Amino acid sequence: MMRDVPGRRLIVRGNEIYFEESGSGDTCVVFESGNGAGRTMWDPVVPLLRDIAHTVAYDRAGRGRSSRAEPPQSIDDMAATLVALVEALAPSRVILVGHSMGGLIVRRAAEKLSPRPGGLVLVDPTPDAAPFYGDWAATASKTDRILAVQQAAARCRPLMRMLTRSYGRMFSPDTYGTMLAEVFTPGGVAQTRRELKAFAAGVSEFRSRPPQPPECDVIVISATRANRFQARNHDTIREYQRRYAEQAGGQFEDADSEHNVPAEQPGQVAAAVRRLASA
């Protein structure tokens, strides 16, 4: 079963961007997904905020129902698109919420937005300052080889269902059905590989030219349980997430979750947004 949620499209920096809106209010909450995910990642969180905010979940260029971008987007390009989308929506106040790699995009966007955002919620964000990102090329190459196998496997729908059954447990049947149709496809995995390459190419620049500390309240939510891809570096990931929260003068909180915190602890993510919205 597929989701049937009305959305709309805007031309943003030359690309057709698809997004879905919900709720109302003076505060607009814009969600930025991590690599390998689109707007549906936030399905468990969005309904919890409809009573206090206007929520916007979108697909980056090349993902889901948005048009494919040529040439492929860099991290800075993705941030510029987020800025342009927010400015097109023209909210009186915006809170940005970013998961994983989306945290990098949100942080870069926050220094370019005018007026500045009213708050950031970074959900198990990528800790770019962690030492293992200083030489990440070999890891990125290994990850890309794994994704190449997944891209080929995505042509076999029963096999892809088996490989992504954890998502079937975390998300509602209609959200998972949409993920199968849009994310876990050969084209969807190809986009994940393009975004992985963008991150691998851009992380050194991000480390040497990090965004300015945001001029707003920041909440960092850190997953306390490692998935199999993060196990070796999990303690370091959490330590550098904590350091960023301190540097930004923000709050740091644990989430009893693996990396997909929006699915496993949506109430905690929504509660963080509510705190910023009421500040």
C-alpha positions, 0 to 999 in steps of 0.5 A: 500500500502506498501513501496518498498524501497531497504535496506540491512542487516548486522550481528551486535553483533550477530543480523541481522540488517536491514537498509535503505540508501539514499543520499550521502556525507561525512556526514552520518546521522544515525536515532534512533527511539523511543520505538514503532517505527522503521525505517519508523518513519523517512520517512518524514525526510529522503528525505529532507537530500538526497542532503547533507548527506548519511542517514541511518534508521534502525530497532533495533534488534527484530523490523521490518525487523531485527532479533529478539534478544535473550535475549531481549536487554537492553538500553546499548545493543541497544547503543552498537548495534548502535555503532557497526553499525556505525563502520561497515559503517565507515563514515568519519563523523556521526551525530546521530539523536534520537527520544524519548527513542532513545535519550537515546540510542544515548547519550549512543552511543555517548560516546563510538563511535570512532571517536566521532560523529560530532553532536547530534539531540535529538528530544523530547528526554526522560528526564531521569533526571526528578523526575518522573523517580525516581520511574517509576515502577508503570507507566511502569506496567500500560503502559504495561497493556495498551500495552497488550490490544493493542497486543491482539487488533492487531490480528484484523486488522480493529480494529488496523486501527481504533486505529492507525488512527492518524498515517494514518493522519501523514504519507503517505499511503505507510509508514502507510501501512508498519507500519500496517504490521510491527509495529502495529502487535502482534509481533510489540507490543510485541517488544514495551513491551520488550523495555518498560521493558528494559527502566523501568529496565535501567532508574535508572542506566541511572540516576545514571550513565548518559553518559558523555556530548557529545564532539560535538554540540547538538540540542534538539528539544522539543514538545510544545504540550502534547499528552494525555499520557504526559499531566500531566508531560509535563511542567516537560519534557520540563524543563528537556529537556532544562536543558540537552541542557544547560548542554551539551552546546547545543541549545534548540528549540521549535517544534509546535508539539506533541511527534511525531515531525519527522512526524509533523515537519520533516522540522525542524528536517532536518534543525537541521541536516543541521546546524550540517552538515555544522558546 
